[in-house]
Amino acid sequence: MQDRIRIPCIFTIFGGTGDLTRRKLIPALYNMSVDGLLPDEFMVVCVGRKPLSTQEYRDSLLASVTSHSCYPVRTDIWEWLKERIHYFRMNLPDPDGYSSLKARLDDLDEKAGTQGNRLFYLAVAPSLFEPVILNLHRNRMVTNHGSWQRVVIEKPFGRDLKSAAFLNSVIESVFPPENIFRIDHYLGKEMLRNLMVIRFGNAVFESIWNSRYIDNIQITAAETEGVENRSGYYESSGALRDMLQNHLLQLLALVAMEPPISLDYRSIRDEKVKFLRSLLKMDDEAFRGHVIRGQYGEALLDGGKTVRAYRQEAGIDPESNTETFIALGIQAGNFRWGGMPFYLRTGKRLPKKTTYVVLEFKSMPEILYFKEYSGMQPNLLEIRIQPEEGVSFSFNAKKPGPGNEINTVKMDYCHSCDYENNTPESYERLIADALRNDQTLFTSWEEIEASWSFVDSIARSWEKETVSFPNYIPGTWGPTASDELLARYRHHWWNL
């Protein structure tokens, strides 16, 4: 259980009628209310274009809280939170509405005693980041004199390094760097926080957390759904920009960084940046052999249901070459990991919705005693991030009986089983940290810069080659070239 937040604030959400607000942010605030985290001096102002009164808006949120909260709805707690939620209708690109918004926030501030503290959350399309930020500045809504104003920005943070750098310069011209929270909800997941304790808090792991003992490290982030209602965004981003640039590279940096001198956000950030900068760039020929992209086609599933190909989805160009799958094998040019491969993959329409990390340790040599035995497997450390959270370690043991057969034995820790309904959801954790001014689980500009530098090199390489899509069937683990990538080095994907 987190400590109660004793910091008065108005939490202002731009994009108040959007999917993110209804499915994640408001349910997260309700969960925080159940846990007793929010202060009494707390207000929520949701800004949107729809013609709704505050009462109509409040009433419309109950279904979202009922569907997406991890707790049953308690009338007393919902009434407490509901009375703190206000709706403000405004066209976000229109600069004329911001003076009225400021007056509304000032009025609520005086009534609720929030002391001028504001947390602005940009749950809007990336095209609106710049106008919202600049209009807040022009209307003197970001002063940081005698109070604080912070901003939370959802991904994607730019489309490439150039656009990301421009956006960052706009934001930092209004908000000081310490008040900018670039959110990646993967970093709020409890198992990622636990990852550092598992690694740095156990000598048995940290002493062998290097290429002398580990054969390869794999990270998988799989989705069963297709593009759904995100065609406009996804067609311009693809798996490369939607998942690799942020989620996968952030996971990789946490797994592979050097031990920080402390667990404060600056120390962790510095080590993540060092690792991301150590990733070896590849020339075009190397990219063709080590980076695989895919796009799902049409399939007839069991039960007779037809799954449409990506190119058949609503809003998608019928000749689109946007990738819905990417797999790559990369290396880092540092002492700890030099020569050892990292395998990353993500995709849509895969067999399971799951995110996990697998550390495959080097196999024992087949000499002497072990030549008489069958079934020897490498040791695996499996870190499951979602949907089930936990850690497993696999090792070899002799199967009982007179034969010489080896069994793989697994020590398993199910985090979500032991702490059901007591593990904070990622958005709860991240909102609480933004209110407390803790940037540990947020992404710094230096990390984004290093990630885009690496991803841009892949995008430039792809521009020089043609691609044959679609090239994998929904319900499979992606194109066959993904398996061939690992087989080339006598490895294979671990499908958990």
Secondary structure as GFF3:
##gff-version 3
##sequence-region A 1 496
A	DSSP	beta_strand	9	14	.	.	.	ID=ss1
A	DSSP	alpha_helix	19	20	.	.	.	ID=ss2
A	DSSP	pi_helix	21	25	.	.	.	ID=ss3
A	DSSP	alpha_helix	26	34	.	.	.	ID=ss4
A	DSSP	beta_strand	42	48	.	.	.	ID=ss5
A	DSSP	alpha_helix	54	68	.	.	.	ID=ss6
A	DSSP	alpha_helix	75	82	.	.	.	ID=ss7
A	DSSP	beta_strand	85	89	.	.	.	ID=ss8
A	DSSP	alpha_helix	97	112	.	.	.	ID=ss9
A	DSSP	beta_strand	118	122	.	.	.	ID=ss10
A	DSSP	three_ten_helix	126	128	.	.	.	ID=ss11
A	DSSP	alpha_helix	129	138	.	.	.	ID=ss12
A	DSSP	beta_strand	149	153	.	.	.	ID=ss13
A	DSSP	alpha_helix	161	172	.	.	.	ID=ss14
A	DSSP	three_ten_helix	177	179	.	.	.	ID=ss15
A	DSSP	beta_strand	180	182	.	.	.	ID=ss16
A	DSSP	three_ten_helix	185	188	.	.	.	ID=ss17
A	DSSP	alpha_helix	190	200	.	.	.	ID=ss18
A	DSSP	alpha_helix	203	206	.	.	.	ID=ss19
A	DSSP	beta_strand	214	222	.	.	.	ID=ss20
A	DSSP	alpha_helix	231	239	.	.	.	ID=ss21
A	DSSP	pi_helix	240	248	.	.	.	ID=ss22
A	DSSP	alpha_helix	249	256	.	.	.	ID=ss23
A	DSSP	alpha_helix	265	278	.	.	.	ID=ss24
A	DSSP	alpha_helix	284	290	.	.	.	ID=ss25
A	DSSP	beta_strand	291	294	.	.	.	ID=ss26
A	DSSP	beta_strand	299	300	.	.	.	ID=ss27
A	DSSP	beta_strand	306	307	.	.	.	ID=ss28
A	DSSP	three_ten_helix	310	312	.	.	.	ID=ss29
A	DSSP	beta_strand	325	330	.	.	.	ID=ss30
A	DSSP	beta_strand	342	347	.	.	.	ID=ss31
A	DSSP	beta_strand	354	361	.	.	.	ID=ss32
A	DSSP	three_ten_helix	368	372	.	.	.	ID=ss33
A	DSSP	beta_strand	380	386	.	.	.	ID=ss34
A	DSSP	beta_strand	390	398	.	.	.	ID=ss35
A	DSSP	beta_strand	406	414	.	.	.	ID=ss36
A	DSSP	alpha_helix	415	418	.	.	.	ID=ss37
A	DSSP	alpha_helix	426	436	.	.	.	ID=ss38
A	DSSP	alpha_helix	445	462	.	.	.	ID=ss39
A	DSSP	alpha_helix	480	487	.	.	.	ID=ss40
###
